Amino acid sequence: MAERMSLLTRRDVARQLGERVRALRLRADMKIETLAEHAGVSEMTVRRFETTGRGSVDTLLKLALALGRLDEFAELLAPPSARTVDEFVARGTAPARKRGRR
């Protein structure tokens, strides 16, 4: 699989996610304490996520659920669409790999 070039770093993307969570919280006129309670995480966890984007995937999903945006993650990392009919048919007949190659 070819590597995709990106001008963004993991830290950039994490920070953007944190900023988006903060913007959604503010748009909902919600305090950090309220979001933390609805998400089932500590206030410090919300503060850290909003400022740095650092946290677990579980934390991100809890925050997304509390903000009513969990459905957006359903398509994240979904397999790309088939480009041809042959590719579509091959996906349906090929056994799913259990392990990757080095």
C-alpha positions, 0 to 999 in steps of 0.5 A: 500500500502506498504511503500518502503524503500529508503536511499535517502531523499527528499533533496538528490533527489532535489539536484540530480535534481538540479545537473542534470539540471545544467549538462544539461545546461552546456552540451548545452553550455547554460548560466543561463541567457539563460535557465532562458529566455527560461524557463520563470523564473528568473535567481535567480530561476535557480541558486537556483534550480541548487544549492539546487533543491528547487522550484516548480513542475512548475519550474522543468517542465519549466526547463525540457521543455527549456532543451528538456527533458519534455517528461521524466516526462510523465512516472513519477508516472505512475501506475505499470504494471499489473503483471497478466492477472487478474490484467489487467482485474480488472483495466479495470473494476474497477471504478476509486476512487475519494478519498483515505482512511485514 
